[in-house]
Amino acid sequence: MSIQSNLNTIKSTLPEHVTLVAVSKTKPVSDLMEAYEAGQRIFGENKIQEMTDKYEEMPKDIQWHMIGHVQSNKVKFMAPFVSLIHGVDSLNLLQQINKHALKNNRIIDCLLQIYIAEEESKFGLDENELNELLSSPEFKEMKNIRILGLMGMATFTEDQNQIKKEFTHLKSIFDSIKKLKAENCDLKTISMGMSGDYKLAIECGSTMVRIGSSIFGGR
Ligand SMILES: *Cc1c(COP(=O)(O)O)cnc(C)c1O
């Protein structure tokens, strides 16, 4: 199957309120261009260097999403162009993003990553840490970031009930904060679901799915 037909098949199954992030990490620009020519404009990468290289080579109407873990000292490289940062998991990182957004005279959209899996390896905040962050005075002062919602990754397992439980948990955390009124919040996005579990994620309330291998093939 070609990238274009994979993309069209997936897009035809997505409800209108769900945004597709085409996860293109490790794939060559020629593959991304195939998706671009099929109309895809949102691409997700997990390494800042790779995303920056692709940004420089590719058309400028692409929205670049950083979906990987972000090291504070690399924020400056993507601050001029990144469209959405999914994996924000600390106040310190958010402050770095705010600082570099200000230097670039922009507001950078972010999602806060929540830890929902039963794996030690996944990053993210727990519910208490999330509430602490959102109610901190430091957060309220940040004017060059905007929090659009939450992101989470389920445990890597075949157990559909487990995955469903974790997605439902993320949705309930989102519902508990979504009425928050703050200048730097516009809570409307739940980024959850990948190639193997995006249908379940959408059933559980996802509004943004991050799909790689089902579009571009295995890595
Ligand atoms: C790689 C990756 C994806 C996409 O995974 P696929 O299984 O290839 O669809 C989604 N989200 C994150 C955070 C990733 O790192």
The ligand as a Tripos MOL2 file, in Angstrom:
@<TRIPOS>MOLECULE
LIG
   15    15     1     0     0
SMALL
NO_CHARGES

@<TRIPOS>ATOM
      1 C1          6.1350    7.0960   17.3940 C.3       1 LIG1
      2 C2          5.0540    7.7490   18.1450 C.ar      1 LIG1
      3 C3          3.7130    7.6760   17.7120 C.ar      1 LIG1
      4 C4          3.2710    6.8990   16.4860 C.3       1 LIG1
      5 O1          3.4040    5.5340   16.6830 O.3       1 LIG1
      6 P1          2.8320    4.5050   15.5960 P.3       1 LIG1
      7 O2          2.6090    3.2640   16.4010 O.co2     1 LIG1
      8 O3          3.8920    4.3380   14.5760 O.co2     1 LIG1
      9 O4          1.5760    5.0450   15.0440 O.co2     1 LIG1
     10 C5          2.7450    8.3500   18.4370 C.ar      1 LIG1
     11 N1          3.0680    9.0610   19.5410 N.ar      1 LIG1
     12 C6          4.3280    9.1490   19.9880 C.ar      1 LIG1
     13 C7          4.5930    9.9530   21.2140 C.3       1 LIG1
     14 C8          5.3610    8.5020   19.3170 C.ar      1 LIG1
     15 O5          6.6150    8.6060   19.7870 O.3       1 LIG1
@<TRIPOS>BOND
     1     1     2 1
     2     2     3 ar
     3     2    14 ar
     4     3     4 1
     5     3    10 ar
     6     4     5 1
     7     5     6 1
     8     6     7 2
     9     6     8 1
    10     6     9 1
    11    10    11 ar
    12    11    12 ar
    13    12    13 1
    14    12    14 ar
    15    14    15 1
@<TRIPOS>SUBSTRUCTURE
     1 LIG1         1 GROUP 0 **** ****
